[in-house]
Every structure is written in C-alpha cells, then in structure tokens.
C-alpha cells in the first residue's frame, strides 16, 4: 500500500509539474518570440531610415551635379547631337563629352561616386565614364528608371542594382 501511495504521489507531482511547466514554457517562448520580433522590426526600421538618408544624399548630389554642370548648353547640346549622329559623329561627340566632364567624374570618384552614364533617348548607352570603351548597347530591359524617363520625359530618382 505504501508503494502504491508513493506511486500516486510521484505521479501527481509529475502531472502537476507538467501542468505548471507547459504553460510557463509556452509563455516564455512567446515572450522571447515577441522580443525577437520587436528587435528585428527595430533593425529593419533603422536600416530603412539609413537607406533613405543615403538615397536622399545621393539624390541631392545628383541634382546638384545636373543643375550646375550637366544641364548647361555645352553639355546638353552634345547629347542632343548624338541622338541623330552617324557612328563617326557619335565617336567624336562621345570624346568631346568625355573630355568636358572628366574633371567632374574624377571629383565624383573621390566621393565614392563611381559611375556617370549617359544614354541616348532610345535607352542606348552613349558614354559610361567607368567603362568609356563600352557603348552602343541597349539597356531598355535593364535600367527601368531610364526607360521611365524616356517615356515620361521627366527626371526620376531611384536605386537600381546591376
């Protein structure tokens, strides 16, 4: 009888322990998951704010470069001529544009801006300062921002990878 009483006591203790342990385990697991979710959401929010700040600073720099240098008649007339030029004329105009803006590009590189790229109105690459020997390829399906600008005829800003 003592053994049976002992078995009942141990069994009752185990059952009561499980009944207390399982809700406690579930509660603390939920608390941990909530803290992790809050932590990751906080990290995502901070990363989004940082990304927006960087994007805005690059946008301001790009707008400043455009307004003060690229939008000048001496530069825009080269690109306008290139849109209707022969292959030989484009080569000469490309070199003229490259020579005119190389000091700007060298200054931009000092600020970790490594690309300055000019397109013709049909989204064909006219001059890549980072690869001046590569031109004439269509970027229509690759540079969606360029396509958007060509369709809507107004400037746009964004980040495109690739």
Residue pairs with C-beta under 8 A, 6 or more apart in sequence:
55 157
55 159
58 113
59 157
61 111
61 113
62 157
65 104
65 108
66 155
69 75
69 101
69 104
70 76
70 101
74 100
75 97
75 100
75 101
78 93
78 96
78 97
78 100
79 97
79 118
79 120
79 126
81 89
81 93
82 89
82 90
82 93
82 94
82 97
82 120
82 126
83 120
83 121
85 93
90 126
94 126
94 127
94 132
94 135
97 118
97 126
97 127
98 127
98 129
98 132
101 116
101 129
102 129
104 116
105 116
105 129
108 114
108 116
114 130
115 128
115 129
115 130
116 128
116 129
116 130
117 125
117 127
117 128
117 129
117 130
118 125
118 126
118 127
118 128
119 125
119 126
119 139
119 143
119 146
119 150
120 126
121 150
122 138
122 140
122 150
123 138
123 139
123 140
123 143
123 146
123 147
123 150
124 136
124 137
124 138
124 139
125 134
125 135
125 136
125 137
125 138
125 139
126 135
127 135
128 134
128 135
139 146
140 146
140 147
142 162
143 160
144 160
145 156
145 157
145 158
145 160
148 156
149 155
149 156
